[in-house]
Each structure stands twice: as structure tokens, then as C-alpha cells.
Amino acid sequence: MSANIKKTKPAPVFQRTNIVIILVACVIICIGFALMAGGSTTKSTFSADIFSHRRIVVAPLICLIGYIMVIVGILFRK
């Protein structure tokens, strides 16, 4: 009875397209975090650059887009 059972390989969870989308999203998230990086304020000096438009608005928005792309990459089916 066991001789008639064919062993088949299980289908992969992620296709090549999914992996590419997730890798691109990870790069976008890293770019967002790099845009948030920069100088800081110390006890002796105050740097107003920590309140720049790039750090408060642009970088978190780019990270959010990257995280949404990760979700799309996970859920994407052909």
C-alpha cells in the first residue's frame, strides 16, 4: 500500500517575486533609518537639526512605506 504513495516536494512558501519585494522593502527601511540618523544634542550644545523636516516627517514616512511593502511581499500571490 505504501508503494503507491508518491513523494512530492512541498511548494515553497515564498516565490521569487515575494523575496524580491521583501528585499527591496528592507533596503527602503534601511534608507529611512539612515535618513533619521545624524548629530545629537549634548548638555553643552543644542542642535536644532534634530527637529528637521527630514528627520520628523520624511524618514518615518519612508520607513512606513517599507513596512507596508514587506506586508505586500508576504501576502502577494500570482
C-alpha positions in Angstrom: 0.0 0.0 0.0 2.8 2.4 0.8 4.4 1.7 -2.6 1.7 3.7 -4.4 2.3 6.9 -2.4 4.3 9.4 -4.4 6.6 11.7 -2.5 6.2 15.2 -3.8 8.2 18.3 -2.8 6.2 20.8 -0.8 5.5 24.1 -2.6 7.8 26.9 -1.4 6.1 29.4 0.9 7.6 32.4 -1.0 8.1 32.7 -4.7 11.0 34.7 -6.2 8.7 37.7 -6.6 7.9 37.7 -2.9 11.5 37.6 -1.9 12.5 40.4 -4.3 9.7 42.6 -2.9 10.7 41.9 0.7 14.4 42.6 -0.1 13.6 45.9 -1.8 11.4 46.8 1.2 14.3 46.0 3.6 16.5 48.4 1.6 13.9 51.1 1.8 13.6 50.7 5.6 17.4 50.9 5.9 17.3 54.1 3.9 14.6 55.5 6.1 16.6 54.8 9.3 19.8 56.3 7.7 17.8 59.5 7.0 16.9 59.6 10.7 20.5 59.4 11.8 22.6 62.4 12.5 24.1 64.6 15.1 22.5 64.8 18.5 22.1 67.4 21.2 24.5 67.3 24.2 24.4 69.0 27.6 26.7 71.8 26.4 25.3 72.4 22.9 21.9 72.3 21.4 21.4 71.1 17.8 18.2 72.3 16.2 18.8 69.8 13.4 17.0 67.1 15.5 13.8 68.8 14.6 14.4 69.0 10.9 11.7 68.1 8.4 13.8 65.2 7.1 14.0 63.5 10.5 10.5 64.1 11.7 8.4 63.6 8.5 10.3 62.2 5.5 12.3 59.4 7.2 9.4 57.9 9.2 7.3 58.0 6.1 9.9 56.2 4.1 10.1 53.5 6.8 6.4 53.2 6.9 6.3 52.6 3.1 9.0 50.0 3.5 7.0 48.2 6.2 3.9 48.2 4.1 5.9 46.8 1.2 7.0 43.9 3.5 3.4 43.1 4.2 2.6 43.2 0.5 5.6 41.0 -0.2 4.4 38.4 2.3 0.7 38.4 1.1 1.4 38.7 -2.7 0.2 35.8 -4.8 0.3 35.4 -8.6 
